[in-house]
Amino acid sequence: MAIPHAAPGIPVDLRPQAEGFSEAKANALVKTEGFEAIRMEIPKGHEVCRNHQVEGPITIHCMKGQIAFTANGEMRVVPEGHWLFLPGGVPHTIVGREDSLVLLTIMFRSRNAN
């Protein structure tokens, strides 16, 4: 079952829909001029976003499982319930250390910023 796009003021269930993940899946929940929120299912041992970078800052919230998050040459374990942020332009890689569910948020730089 696909996760629906978010509508303003309407709750979205981000919980896992089944036990275990067979493949990595990413569902864009919402994208505006200011940010994008993406729900990611990451199976154990699966690597996503290899050396990926975006212009604006990002946040990662590990909602289930445990991931390895590598940036600036350092790997950090992000367990269930933990959150981190990263400035824009920094390459990063995510690996599922367990079957994991992650909420990734990308902030877009303002067109009016100097």
C-alpha contacts under 8 A as a table, 3 or more apart, distances in Angstrom:
res1	aa1	res2	aa2	distance
1	M	17	Q	7.55
3	I	13	D	7.86
3	I	14	L	7.73
3	I	27	N	6.80
3	I	29	L	7.55
4	P	12	V	7.48
4	P	29	L	6.83
5	H	28	A	7.01
5	H	29	L	4.54
5	H	30	V	5.85
6	A	10	I	6.85
6	A	11	P	7.54
6	A	12	V	6.40
6	A	29	L	5.44
6	A	30	V	5.63
7	A	10	I	5.51
7	A	30	V	7.93
14	L	39	R	7.25
15	R	101	L	7.95
16	P	19	E	7.18
16	P	101	L	7.20
18	A	21	F	7.64
20	G	43	P	7.34
20	G	99	D	6.12
21	F	24	A	7.22
21	F	41	E	6.87
21	F	42	I	7.00
21	F	43	P	5.18
21	F	99	D	6.23
22	S	43	P	6.38
23	E	41	E	7.69
23	E	42	I	7.03
23	E	43	P	6.09
23	E	46	H	7.96
24	A	40	M	7.17
24	A	41	E	5.33
24	A	42	I	4.77
24	A	43	P	6.07
24	A	46	H	7.19
24	A	48	V	7.80
25	K	40	M	5.60
25	K	41	E	5.08
25	K	42	I	6.88
26	A	38	I	6.44
26	A	39	R	5.63
26	A	40	M	4.38
26	A	41	E	6.45
27	N	38	I	5.54
27	N	39	R	5.20
27	N	40	M	6.47
28	A	31	K	7.32
28	A	36	E	7.32
28	A	37	A	6.07
28	A	38	I	4.39
28	A	39	R	6.43
29	L	36	E	7.53
29	L	37	A	5.49
29	L	38	I	5.51
29	L	39	R	6.81
30	V	36	E	5.64
30	V	37	A	5.52
30	V	38	I	7.43
31	K	34	G	7.84
31	K	35	F	5.88
31	K	36	E	4.21
31	K	37	A	6.59
32	T	35	F	5.41
32	T	36	E	6.31
33	E	108	F	6.93
34	G	107	M	5.91
34	G	108	F	5.10
34	G	109	R	7.19
34	G	110	S	7.17
35	F	105	T	6.88
35	F	106	I	5.42
35	F	107	M	4.35
35	F	108	F	5.42
36	E	105	T	5.63
36	E	106	I	5.17
36	E	107	M	6.66
36	E	108	F	7.97
37	A	103	L	6.97
37	A	104	L	5.81
37	A	105	T	4.47
37	A	106	I	6.56
38	I	103	L	5.82
38	I	104	L	5.11
38	I	105	T	6.27
39	R	101	L	7.31
39	R	102	V	5.91
39	R	103	L	4.78
39	R	104	L	6.40
40	M	101	L	5.77
40	M	102	V	5.08
40	M	103	L	6.28
40	M	104	L	7.35
41	E	99	D	7.56
41	E	100	S	5.88
41	E	101	L	4.75
41	E	102	V	6.51
42	I	46	H	6.32
42	I	47	E	7.76
42	I	48	V	7.71
42	I	95	V	7.48
42	I	96	G	5.50
42	I	99	D	5.88
42	I	100	S	5.06
42	I	101	L	6.25
42	I	102	V	7.66
43	P	46	H	5.45
43	P	96	G	5.64
43	P	97	R	7.99
43	P	98	E	6.53
43	P	99	D	4.25
43	P	100	S	6.11
44	K	95	V	7.56
44	K	96	G	4.49
44	K	97	R	5.08
44	K	98	E	4.22
44	K	99	D	4.56
44	K	100	S	7.15
45	G	95	V	6.24
45	G	96	G	5.20
45	G	97	R	5.90
45	G	98	E	7.23
46	H	95	V	5.60
46	H	96	G	5.52
47	E	50	R	6.85
47	E	93	T	7.23
47	E	94	I	5.77
47	E	95	V	4.32
47	E	96	G	6.62
48	V	93	T	6.34
48	V	94	I	5.33
48	V	95	V	6.28
49	C	52	H	4.95
49	C	92	H	6.77
49	C	93	T	5.08
49	C	94	I	6.05
50	R	92	H	6.45
50	R	93	T	4.46
50	R	94	I	6.96
51	N	91	P	4.66
51	N	92	H	4.70
51	N	93	T	5.25
52	H	90	V	7.95
52	H	91	P	5.00
52	H	92	H	5.33
52	H	93	T	6.53
53	Q	88	G	7.25
53	Q	89	G	5.39
53	Q	90	V	5.54
53	Q	91	P	4.51
53	Q	92	H	6.37
54	V	57	P	7.48
54	V	88	G	5.84
54	V	89	G	5.39
54	V	90	V	7.38
54	V	91	P	7.92
54	V	106	I	7.88
55	E	88	G	4.77
55	E	89	G	4.97
55	E	108	F	7.21
55	E	109	R	7.36
56	G	87	P	6.71
56	G	88	G	4.03
56	G	89	G	6.78
56	G	106	I	6.53
56	G	107	M	5.25
56	G	108	F	5.03
56	G	109	R	5.62
57	P	85	F	7.16
57	P	86	L	5.61
57	P	87	P	4.30
57	P	88	G	4.10
57	P	89	G	7.72
57	P	106	I	6.07
57	P	107	M	5.43
57	P	108	F	7.43
58	I	85	F	5.58
58	I	86	L	5.37
58	I	87	P	6.58
58	I	88	G	6.87
58	I	104	L	7.00
58	I	105	T	5.43
58	I	106	I	4.47
58	I	107	M	6.08
59	T	83	W	7.14
59	T	84	L	5.65
59	T	85	F	4.21
59	T	86	L	6.43
59	T	104	L	5.74
59	T	105	T	5.13
59	T	106	I	6.69
60	I	83	W	5.52
60	I	84	L	5.34
60	I	85	F	6.22
60	I	102	V	6.71
60	I	103	L	5.86
60	I	104	L	4.75
60	I	105	T	6.63
61	H	81	G	6.98
61	H	82	H	5.96
61	H	83	W	4.29
61	H	84	L	6.65
61	H	102	V	5.58
61	H	103	L	5.11
61	H	104	L	6.55
62	C	65	G	7.06
62	C	66	Q	6.80
62	C	67	I	7.33
62	C	78	V	6.65
62	C	79	P	6.44
62	C	80	E	5.11
62	C	81	G	5.64
62	C	82	H	5.67
62	C	83	W	6.29
62	C	100	S	7.20
62	C	101	L	6.12
62	C	102	V	4.57
62	C	103	L	6.57
63	M	80	E	5.30
63	M	81	G	5.28
63	M	82	H	7.48
63	M	100	S	7.45
63	M	101	L	5.46
63	M	102	V	5.56
63	M	103	L	7.10
64	K	79	P	7.81
64	K	80	E	4.85
64	K	81	G	7.03
64	K	99	D	7.68
64	K	100	S	5.10
64	K	101	L	4.89
64	K	102	V	7.07
65	G	79	P	6.42
65	G	80	E	5.19
65	G	96	G	7.95
65	G	97	R	7.54
65	G	98	E	5.25
65	G	99	D	5.57
65	G	100	S	4.22
65	G	101	L	6.58
66	Q	77	V	7.08
66	Q	78	V	5.71
66	Q	79	P	4.34
66	Q	80	E	5.59
66	Q	96	G	6.36
66	Q	97	R	5.37
66	Q	98	E	5.31
66	Q	99	D	7.27
66	Q	100	S	5.81
67	I	77	V	5.92
67	I	78	V	5.26
67	I	79	P	6.48
67	I	94	I	6.60
67	I	95	V	5.54
67	I	96	G	4.54
67	I	97	R	4.97
67	I	98	E	6.82
67	I	100	S	6.79
68	A	75	M	6.32
68	A	76	R	5.69
68	A	77	V	4.64
68	A	78	V	6.12
68	A	94	I	5.72
68	A	95	V	5.08
68	A	96	G	6.37
68	A	97	R	6.30
69	F	75	M	5.51
69	F	76	R	5.21
69	F	77	V	6.27
69	F	78	V	6.88
69	F	92	H	7.08
69	F	93	T	5.87
69	F	94	I	4.77
69	F	95	V	6.66
70	T	73	G	6.49
70	T	74	E	5.41
70	T	75	M	4.13
70	T	76	R	6.20
70	T	92	H	5.45
70	T	93	T	5.17
70	T	94	I	6.52
71	A	74	E	5.51
71	A	75	M	6.61
71	A	90	V	6.86
71	A	91	P	6.07
71	A	92	H	4.61
71	A	93	T	6.82
72	N	90	V	7.17
72	N	91	P	7.29
72	N	92	H	7.62
78	V	82	H	6.01
78	V	83	W	7.26
79	P	82	H	5.70
86	L	90	V	7.25
87	P	90	V	6.50
96	G	99	D	6.12
96	G	100	S	6.06
97	R	100	S	7.69
109	R	113	A	7.17
110	S	113	A	5.27
